[in-house]
């Protein structure tokens, strides 16, 4: 639960969100939803996968986001010949010139940073992709039989091209599940594209100023976790996830028809965490059902595997998630008996059930 001094921290995070958005707007045109999802994942302590066609400024967006924070930034360009040691680091033999003795010394790789841009992550073989698994889940890497801790905060922001499949290696489901959000980067609107062309065809370069330090981000991550959420909101998030599993009794008919595998428990955790982060970014002091619905697509779209029937009819995971949102309802008895929030919050407006 939030403490008295946490209320000011929520306001600080909302102000930080506004400042970072303003800084990004100097370089990035539009993409407000993408920026919000990126920041929600970061302040919830998760990782984010950005999927979009080439030329939509995915790499520039991540690089600019890193520039708005006083953090160590590393960029890894994934290629077919990239080796795991190119990411994690390697041990080399080093000779002491005084004593003449030799010993192994570990040279850190680019994974030892705060914000890691994994560019075109699907262009490297699974052996190299797996080098990120331990770092993303346990915030450490193992080399030469020794564990090396990574500095916190630690975020992996990966990009992926969805249309060019030649020479690519799809991420395994276990690794996809490590990403809190799978964010789609869409084409800009006409007015936004006009601004992009106008800005990028001049000799004027916009500069951004760091607004947050690592210590501040760690503090704000704790605030996100302390944000209250009612029991009926948690049960609603669980209901969305449990209904996506075709082999269980909670699944509606369209799930059994179009889905081969549904989302696991990590989806429920990330729905609640993502809802908390989104609520704080918007200056709210509790997370509601609307916040869960808002993060349902980036949390669940890479955790639902559609089958041949869905592919034949052109049904995508997002279509399945939308039908789940339309089907899953908040049970009134759960909301009335939640007991987690004051009654005035539970009855405040249709979007905060």
C-alpha positions as CSV (number, residue, x, y, z in Angstrom):
1,X,0.0,0.0,0.0
2,X,1.0,3.6,-0.6
3,X,2.5,5.5,2.3
4,X,2.1,9.2,2.9
5,X,5.4,10.1,1.3
6,X,4.6,7.8,-1.7
7,X,1.8,10.2,-2.8
8,X,4.4,12.8,-3.7
9,X,6.4,10.1,-5.4
10,X,3.4,9.2,-7.6
11,X,3.1,12.9,-8.6
12,X,6.9,12.9,-9.3
13,X,6.6,9.9,-11.6
14,X,3.7,11.5,-13.4
15,X,5.8,14.7,-13.9
16,X,8.7,12.5,-15.0
17,X,6.5,10.9,-17.6
18,X,5.5,14.3,-18.9
19,X,9.1,15.5,-19.1
20,X,10.3,12.4,-20.8
21,X,7.5,12.6,-23.3
22,X,8.4,16.2,-24.0
23,X,12.0,15.3,-24.5
24,X,11.2,12.5,-26.9
25,X,8.8,14.7,-28.9
26,X,11.9,16.8,-29.9
27,X,13.1,13.8,-31.9
28,X,10.3,11.4,-32.3
29,X,7.0,12.4,-34.0
30,X,3.9,10.8,-32.7
31,X,4.0,7.2,-31.4
32,X,2.5,8.2,-28.1
33,X,1.0,4.8,-27.4
34,X,4.4,3.1,-28.1
35,X,6.2,5.6,-25.8
36,X,3.7,5.0,-23.0
37,X,4.1,1.2,-23.3
38,X,7.9,1.5,-23.3
39,X,7.8,3.6,-20.1
40,X,5.2,1.4,-18.4
41,X,7.4,-1.6,-19.0
42,X,10.5,0.2,-17.7
43,X,8.9,1.5,-14.5
44,X,7.4,-1.9,-13.9
45,X,10.8,-3.4,-14.1
46,X,10.1,-5.4,-17.3
47,X,11.6,-5.7,-20.8
48,X,9.9,-4.7,-24.1
49,X,9.9,-6.1,-27.7
50,X,9.2,-3.6,-30.4
51,X,7.8,-5.1,-33.6
52,X,7.5,-3.0,-36.8
53,X,8.6,-2.6,-40.4
54,X,11.9,-0.9,-41.2
55,X,12.0,2.9,-41.1
56,X,9.6,3.5,-38.2
57,X,12.3,4.9,-35.9
58,X,12.3,2.0,-33.5
59,X,16.0,2.1,-32.9
60,X,16.0,5.9,-32.7
61,X,13.2,5.9,-30.2
62,X,15.1,3.5,-27.9
63,X,18.3,5.5,-28.3
64,X,16.5,8.8,-27.6
65,X,14.8,7.3,-24.6
66,X,18.2,6.2,-23.2
67,X,19.4,9.8,-23.7
68,X,16.6,11.1,-21.5
69,X,17.9,9.1,-18.6
70,X,21.4,9.2,-17.0
71,X,22.0,5.5,-17.6
72,X,24.6,3.4,-19.3
73,X,23.4,2.5,-22.8
74,X,24.6,-0.5,-24.9
75,X,23.6,-1.3,-28.5
76,X,23.9,-4.9,-29.8
77,X,23.4,-5.4,-33.5
78,X,22.3,-9.1,-33.8
79,X,23.7,-10.8,-36.9
80,X,23.9,-14.5,-37.9
81,X,27.6,-14.8,-36.9
82,X,27.1,-13.2,-33.4
83,X,28.3,-15.5,-30.6
84,X,27.1,-15.6,-27.0
85,X,30.4,-14.4,-25.7
86,X,30.0,-11.3,-27.9
87,X,27.1,-10.4,-25.7
88,X,28.0,-11.6,-22.2
89,X,31.8,-11.1,-22.4
90,X,34.7,-13.6,-22.3
91,X,37.6,-14.7,-20.2
92,X,41.1,-13.9,-21.5
93,X,44.5,-14.9,-20.1
94,X,46.4,-11.9,-18.7
95,X,50.0,-11.9,-17.6
96,X,51.2,-10.1,-14.5
97,X,54.4,-8.3,-15.7
98,X,55.9,-8.1,-12.2
99,X,55.4,-11.7,-11.1
100,X,55.2,-13.3,-14.5
101,X,52.1,-15.3,-13.4
102,X,49.1,-15.7,-15.7
103,X,45.5,-15.7,-14.8
104,X,42.1,-15.5,-16.4
105,X,40.4,-12.1,-16.4
106,X,36.8,-11.6,-17.4
107,X,36.2,-8.9,-19.9
108,X,32.6,-7.6,-19.7
109,X,30.4,-7.6,-22.8
110,X,27.8,-5.0,-23.9
111,X,25.2,-6.8,-21.7
112,X,26.7,-4.9,-18.8
113,X,24.7,-1.8,-19.1
114,X,21.4,-0.3,-17.9
115,X,19.5,0.0,-21.2
116,X,20.3,-2.7,-23.7
117,X,19.1,-2.2,-27.3
118,X,18.9,-5.7,-28.9
119,X,18.6,-4.6,-32.5
120,X,16.9,-7.1,-34.9
121,X,17.0,-9.8,-32.2
122,X,15.6,-12.4,-34.6
123,X,18.6,-12.2,-36.9
124,X,20.9,-14.3,-34.7
125,X,20.8,-18.1,-34.0
126,X,19.0,-19.5,-30.9
127,X,22.3,-20.2,-29.2
128,X,23.1,-16.5,-29.1
129,X,19.5,-15.4,-28.4
130,X,19.6,-17.7,-25.3
131,X,22.5,-15.6,-24.0
132,X,20.0,-13.0,-23.0
133,X,17.7,-15.4,-21.1
134,X,19.6,-15.5,-17.8
135,X,20.3,-11.8,-17.9
136,X,16.6,-10.9,-18.5
137,X,15.2,-13.2,-15.8
138,X,17.9,-13.3,-13.1
139,X,19.9,-10.1,-13.8
140,X,23.2,-12.0,-13.9
141,X,25.3,-13.9,-16.4
142,X,27.4,-17.0,-15.9
143,X,30.8,-17.2,-17.6
144,X,33.7,-19.6,-16.8
145,X,31.6,-21.1,-14.0
146,X,31.3,-17.7,-12.2
147,X,28.2,-15.6,-11.8
148,X,28.5,-11.9,-12.7
149,X,25.8,-9.6,-11.4
150,X,24.3,-6.9,-13.6
151,X,23.8,-3.4,-12.5
152,X,20.2,-2.3,-11.8
153,X,18.1,-0.9,-13.3
154,X,18.4,-3.2,-16.3
155,X,16.2,-3.2,-19.3
156,X,16.3,-5.1,-22.6
157,X,14.5,-3.3,-25.4
158,X,14.6,-5.4,-28.5
159,X,13.4,-4.7,-32.1
160,X,12.1,-7.1,-34.7
161,X,11.1,-6.8,-38.3
162,X,7.8,-8.7,-38.9
163,X,7.9,-8.9,-42.7
164,X,11.3,-10.1,-43.8
165,X,11.7,-13.8,-42.7
166,X,14.6,-14.9,-44.8
167,X,17.7,-15.5,-42.7
168,X,15.8,-15.0,-39.4
169,X,15.4,-17.1,-36.3
170,X,12.0,-16.7,-34.6
171,X,12.4,-16.2,-30.8
172,X,11.4,-19.4,-28.8
173,X,8.3,-19.1,-26.7
174,X,10.3,-19.2,-23.5
175,X,12.3,-16.2,-24.5
176,X,9.2,-14.3,-25.8
177,X,7.7,-14.9,-22.4
178,X,10.5,-12.9,-20.8
179,X,9.4,-9.8,-22.5
180,X,6.7,-8.0,-20.5
181,X,5.3,-6.1,-23.5
182,X,5.2,-6.9,-27.2
183,X,4.6,-3.5,-28.7
184,X,3.5,-2.9,-32.3
185,X,5.0,0.2,-34.0
186,X,2.6,1.2,-36.8
187,X,2.9,3.6,-39.7
188,X,2.5,7.3,-38.8
189,X,-0.5,9.4,-39.7
190,X,-0.3,11.7,-42.7
191,X,0.3,14.8,-40.6
192,X,2.9,13.0,-38.5
193,X,4.7,11.8,-41.6
194,X,4.7,15.3,-43.0
195,X,6.5,16.5,-39.8
196,X,8.9,13.6,-40.0
197,X,9.9,14.5,-43.5
198,X,10.2,18.2,-42.7
199,X,12.3,17.6,-39.6
200,X,14.7,15.0,-41.1
201,X,15.5,16.9,-44.3
202,X,17.1,19.9,-42.6
203,X,20.4,20.4,-40.9
204,X,18.8,21.1,-37.5
205,X,19.5,18.4,-34.8
206,X,17.3,18.3,-31.7
207,X,19.0,17.5,-28.4
208,X,17.5,15.9,-25.3
209,X,18.4,16.4,-21.7
210,X,18.6,13.5,-19.1
211,X,15.7,13.8,-16.6
212,X,16.1,10.7,-14.4
213,X,19.0,8.8,-12.7
214,X,19.2,5.1,-12.0
215,X,18.5,5.7,-8.3
216,X,15.4,7.6,-9.1
217,X,14.2,4.9,-11.5
218,X,14.7,2.2,-8.8
219,X,12.8,4.3,-6.3
220,X,9.9,4.8,-8.8
221,X,9.8,1.1,-9.6
222,X,9.1,0.4,-5.9
223,X,6.3,3.0,-5.9
224,X,4.7,1.1,-8.8
225,X,4.7,-2.1,-6.9
226,X,3.3,-0.5,-3.8
227,X,0.3,1.0,-5.7
228,X,-2.9,-0.5,-4.4
229,X,-5.1,-2.7,-6.6
230,X,-8.4,-4.2,-5.6
231,X,-8.9,-8.0,-5.5
232,X,-11.6,-7.8,-8.2
233,X,-9.2,-6.1,-10.5
234,X,-6.7,-8.9,-10.0
235,X,-9.4,-11.5,-10.5
236,X,-10.4,-9.7,-13.7
237,X,-6.8,-9.9,-15.0
238,X,-6.7,-13.6,-14.1
239,X,-10.0,-14.2,-15.9
240,X,-8.7,-12.7,-19.1
241,X,-5.6,-15.0,-19.0
242,X,-7.4,-18.2,-17.8
243,X,-10.1,-17.7,-20.6
244,X,-7.3,-17.8,-23.2
245,X,-6.4,-21.4,-22.4
246,X,-8.3,-23.7,-24.8
247,X,-7.8,-26.9,-22.9
248,X,-9.4,-25.5,-19.7
249,X,-13.0,-25.2,-18.6
250,X,-12.9,-21.4,-18.5
251,X,-12.3,-21.1,-22.3
252,X,-15.2,-19.8,-24.5
253,X,-15.9,-21.5,-27.8
254,X,-14.0,-19.1,-29.9
255,X,-10.8,-19.8,-27.9
256,X,-11.2,-23.6,-28.4
257,X,-11.7,-22.9,-32.1
258,X,-8.9,-20.5,-32.9
259,X,-6.2,-20.9,-30.1
260,X,-3.7,-23.8,-29.7
261,X,-2.0,-22.4,-26.6
262,X,-3.0,-19.7,-24.2
263,X,-1.2,-17.4,-21.8
264,X,0.6,-18.6,-18.7
265,X,0.6,-17.1,-15.1
266,X,3.3,-14.6,-16.1
267,X,0.7,-12.9,-18.2
268,X,-1.5,-12.4,-15.1
269,X,1.4,-10.9,-13.2
270,X,2.3,-8.6,-16.0
271,X,-1.3,-7.5,-16.5
272,X,-1.4,-6.3,-12.9
273,X,2.1,-4.8,-12.9
274,X,1.5,-3.1,-16.3
275,X,-1.8,-1.7,-15.0
276,X,-0.1,-0.3,-11.9
277,X,2.6,1.3,-14.0
278,X,0.1,2.8,-16.4
279,X,-2.0,4.2,-13.5
280,X,1.0,5.9,-11.9
281,X,2.1,7.4,-15.2
282,X,-1.3,9.0,-15.5
283,X,-1.2,10.3,-11.9
284,X,-3.6,7.8,-10.4
285,X,-3.2,6.4,-6.9
286,X,-4.7,3.0,-7.7
287,X,-5.0,0.6,-10.6
288,X,-8.4,-0.2,-12.1
289,X,-10.0,-2.5,-14.7
290,X,-9.5,0.1,-17.5
291,X,-5.7,0.0,-16.8
292,X,-5.8,-3.8,-17.2
293,X,-7.7,-3.6,-20.5
294,X,-5.2,-0.9,-21.8
295,X,-2.2,-3.2,-21.3
296,X,-3.9,-6.5,-22.3
297,X,-2.8,-6.3,-25.9
298,X,1.0,-5.8,-25.4
299,X,1.0,-8.3,-22.5
300,X,-0.9,-11.1,-24.2
301,X,-0.3,-10.8,-28.0
302,X,2.9,-12.8,-27.8
303,X,1.6,-15.3,-25.3
304,X,-1.4,-16.5,-27.3
305,X,-0.6,-19.0,-30.1
306,X,-3.3,-19.2,-32.8
307,X,-4.0,-22.4,-34.8
308,X,-4.5,-23.1,-38.5
309,X,-8.2,-22.2,-38.3
310,X,-7.4,-18.7,-37.2
311,X,-4.7,-18.4,-39.8
312,X,-7.1,-19.5,-42.5
313,X,-9.7,-16.9,-41.5
314,X,-7.2,-14.1,-41.0
315,X,-7.7,-14.0,-37.2
316,X,-4.7,-12.5,-35.3
317,X,-3.9,-12.7,-31.6
318,X,-5.1,-9.1,-31.2
319,X,-8.5,-10.1,-32.6
320,X,-8.6,-12.9,-30.0
321,X,-7.6,-10.5,-27.2
322,X,-10.4,-8.0,-28.2
323,X,-13.0,-10.8,-28.0
324,X,-11.7,-11.8,-24.6
325,X,-12.0,-8.2,-23.4
326,X,-15.6,-8.1,-24.8
327,X,-16.4,-11.4,-23.2
328,X,-14.8,-11.1,-19.7
329,X,-16.8,-9.1,-17.3
330,X,-16.2,-7.8,-13.8
331,X,-18.3,-9.7,-11.4
332,X,-20.3,-7.3,-9.2
333,X,-20.1,-9.5,-6.1
334,X,-16.3,-9.5,-6.4
335,X,-16.2,-5.7,-6.8
336,X,-18.6,-5.1,-3.9
337,X,-16.7,-7.4,-1.6
338,X,-13.2,-6.5,-2.7
339,X,-12.3,-4.6,0.5
340,X,-9.0,-3.3,-1.0
341,X,-10.1,0.2,-1.8
342,X,-12.5,2.7,-0.3
343,X,-16.0,2.4,-1.7
344,X,-15.9,5.9,-3.3
345,X,-12.9,4.6,-5.4
346,X,-14.8,1.5,-6.5
347,X,-17.8,3.4,-7.6
348,X,-15.9,6.3,-9.2
349,X,-17.0,6.4,-12.8
350,X,-17.7,3.5,-15.3
351,X,-14.0,3.0,-16.1
352,X,-12.8,2.4,-12.6
353,X,-14.8,-0.7,-11.6
